[in-house]
Amino acid sequence: MNHRPREQRKAYAMHRMAEAIGRAIRSESAQEQERAKRWAAAWGVVSGIRSSGIRLRRDVLFDGRGKGGPRMA
């Protein structure tokens, strides 16, 4: 199995976290903003940043249509 070095994995997770933060800033509805904040928190956990006070729920992160990732407008 080929794994990337830890630094590369952390950099990728931080990049995805920054994208989620950008989505939260640009979101037009409170629901979209909450979902983006949860994704930012999830990527923050992956990158080693711990977030308190945000509960990560799968049903909020993934849409009900069975497709992965955040719902996009």
LONU-279168 format. One record per residue (C-alpha): residue number from 1; residue in one letter; x, y, z. Coordinates in steps of 0.5 Angstrom, whole numbers. Layout:
<nodes>
<node><num>NUM</num><residu>A</residu><xx>X</xx><yy>Y</yy><zz>Z</zz></node>
...
</nodes>
This chain:
<nodes>
<node><num>1</num><residu>M</residu><xx>0</xx><yy>0</yy><zz>0</zz></node>
<node><num>2</num><residu>N</residu><xx>3</xx><yy>7</yy><zz>-2</zz></node>
<node><num>3</num><residu>H</residu><xx>1</xx><yy>12</yy><zz>3</zz></node>
<node><num>4</num><residu>R</residu><xx>3</xx><yy>20</yy><zz>3</zz></node>
<node><num>5</num><residu>P</residu><xx>8</xx><yy>23</yy><zz>8</zz></node>
<node><num>6</num><residu>R</residu><xx>4</xx><yy>26</yy><zz>14</zz></node>
<node><num>7</num><residu>E</residu><xx>6</xx><yy>33</yy><zz>12</zz></node>
<node><num>8</num><residu>Q</residu><xx>3</xx><yy>32</yy><zz>5</zz></node>
<node><num>9</num><residu>R</residu><xx>-4</xx><yy>29</yy><zz>8</zz></node>
<node><num>10</num><residu>K</residu><xx>-4</xx><yy>35</yy><zz>13</zz></node>
<node><num>11</num><residu>A</residu><xx>-3</xx><yy>40</yy><zz>8</zz></node>
<node><num>12</num><residu>Y</residu><xx>-9</xx><yy>37</yy><zz>4</zz></node>
<node><num>13</num><residu>A</residu><xx>-13</xx><yy>37</yy><zz>10</zz></node>
<node><num>14</num><residu>M</residu><xx>-12</xx><yy>44</yy><zz>11</zz></node>
<node><num>15</num><residu>H</residu><xx>-13</xx><yy>46</yy><zz>4</zz></node>
<node><num>16</num><residu>R</residu><xx>-20</xx><yy>42</yy><zz>4</zz></node>
<node><num>17</num><residu>M</residu><xx>-21</xx><yy>46</yy><zz>11</zz></node>
<node><num>18</num><residu>A</residu><xx>-20</xx><yy>52</yy><zz>8</zz></node>
<node><num>19</num><residu>E</residu><xx>-25</xx><yy>51</yy><zz>2</zz></node>
<node><num>20</num><residu>A</residu><xx>-30</xx><yy>49</yy><zz>7</zz></node>
<node><num>21</num><residu>I</residu><xx>-29</xx><yy>55</yy><zz>11</zz></node>
<node><num>22</num><residu>G</residu><xx>-30</xx><yy>59</yy><zz>4</zz></node>
<node><num>23</num><residu>R</residu><xx>-36</xx><yy>56</yy><zz>2</zz></node>
<node><num>24</num><residu>A</residu><xx>-39</xx><yy>57</yy><zz>9</zz></node>
<node><num>25</num><residu>I</residu><xx>-37</xx><yy>65</yy><zz>8</zz></node>
<node><num>26</num><residu>R</residu><xx>-41</xx><yy>65</yy><zz>1</zz></node>
<node><num>27</num><residu>S</residu><xx>-47</xx><yy>61</yy><zz>3</zz></node>
<node><num>28</num><residu>E</residu><xx>-53</xx><yy>64</yy><zz>3</zz></node>
<node><num>29</num><residu>S</residu><xx>-57</xx><yy>60</yy><zz>7</zz></node>
<node><num>30</num><residu>A</residu><xx>-56</xx><yy>58</yy><zz>15</zz></node>
<node><num>31</num><residu>Q</residu><xx>-57</xx><yy>51</yy><zz>13</zz></node>
<node><num>32</num><residu>E</residu><xx>-51</xx><yy>51</yy><zz>8</zz></node>
<node><num>33</num><residu>Q</residu><xx>-47</xx><yy>55</yy><zz>13</zz></node>
<node><num>34</num><residu>E</residu><xx>-48</xx><yy>50</yy><zz>18</zz></node>
<node><num>35</num><residu>R</residu><xx>-46</xx><yy>44</yy><zz>13</zz></node>
<node><num>36</num><residu>A</residu><xx>-40</xx><yy>48</yy><zz>11</zz></node>
<node><num>37</num><residu>K</residu><xx>-38</xx><yy>49</yy><zz>18</zz></node>
<node><num>38</num><residu>R</residu><xx>-39</xx><yy>42</yy><zz>20</zz></node>
<node><num>39</num><residu>W</residu><xx>-34</xx><yy>40</yy><zz>14</zz></node>
<node><num>40</num><residu>A</residu><xx>-29</xx><yy>45</yy><zz>16</zz></node>
<node><num>41</num><residu>A</residu><xx>-29</xx><yy>42</yy><zz>23</zz></node>
<node><num>42</num><residu>A</residu><xx>-28</xx><yy>35</yy><zz>20</zz></node>
<node><num>43</num><residu>W</residu><xx>-23</xx><yy>37</yy><zz>16</zz></node>
<node><num>44</num><residu>G</residu><xx>-20</xx><yy>40</yy><zz>21</zz></node>
<node><num>45</num><residu>V</residu><xx>-20</xx><yy>34</yy><zz>26</zz></node>
<node><num>46</num><residu>V</residu><xx>-16</xx><yy>30</yy><zz>20</zz></node>
<node><num>47</num><residu>S</residu><xx>-11</xx><yy>36</yy><zz>20</zz></node>
<node><num>48</num><residu>G</residu><xx>-10</xx><yy>35</yy><zz>27</zz></node>
<node><num>49</num><residu>I</residu><xx>-14</xx><yy>41</yy><zz>29</zz></node>
<node><num>50</num><residu>R</residu><xx>-19</xx><yy>40</yy><zz>35</zz></node>
<node><num>51</num><residu>S</residu><xx>-26</xx><yy>43</yy><zz>35</zz></node>
<node><num>52</num><residu>S</residu><xx>-30</xx><yy>43</yy><zz>41</zz></node>
<node><num>53</num><residu>G</residu><xx>-37</xx><yy>45</yy><zz>41</zz></node>
<node><num>54</num><residu>I</residu><xx>-39</xx><yy>42</yy><zz>34</zz></node>
<node><num>55</num><residu>R</residu><xx>-42</xx><yy>35</yy><zz>33</zz></node>
<node><num>56</num><residu>L</residu><xx>-40</xx><yy>32</yy><zz>27</zz></node>
<node><num>57</num><residu>R</residu><xx>-46</xx><yy>28</yy><zz>24</zz></node>
<node><num>58</num><residu>R</residu><xx>-46</xx><yy>24</yy><zz>18</zz></node>
<node><num>59</num><residu>D</residu><xx>-53</xx><yy>26</yy><zz>16</zz></node>
<node><num>60</num><residu>V</residu><xx>-51</xx><yy>33</yy><zz>16</zz></node>
<node><num>61</num><residu>L</residu><xx>-45</xx><yy>32</yy><zz>12</zz></node>
<node><num>62</num><residu>F</residu><xx>-48</xx><yy>28</yy><zz>7</zz></node>
<node><num>63</num><residu>D</residu><xx>-54</xx><yy>29</yy><zz>3</zz></node>
<node><num>64</num><residu>G</residu><xx>-60</xx><yy>24</yy><zz>3</zz></node>
<node><num>65</num><residu>R</residu><xx>-59</xx><yy>22</yy><zz>-4</zz></node>
<node><num>66</num><residu>G</residu><xx>-53</xx><yy>18</yy><zz>-3</zz></node>
<node><num>67</num><residu>K</residu><xx>-48</xx><yy>22</yy><zz>-6</zz></node>
<node><num>68</num><residu>G</residu><xx>-42</xx><yy>24</yy><zz>-2</zz></node>
<node><num>69</num><residu>G</residu><xx>-39</xx><yy>30</yy><zz>0</zz></node>
<node><num>70</num><residu>P</residu><xx>-43</xx><yy>37</yy><zz>2</zz></node>
<node><num>71</num><residu>R</residu><xx>-49</xx><yy>39</yy><zz>-2</zz></node>
<node><num>72</num><residu>M</residu><xx>-48</xx><yy>44</yy><zz>-7</zz></node>
<node><num>73</num><residu>A</residu><xx>-53</xx><yy>50</yy><zz>-9</zz></node>
</nodes>
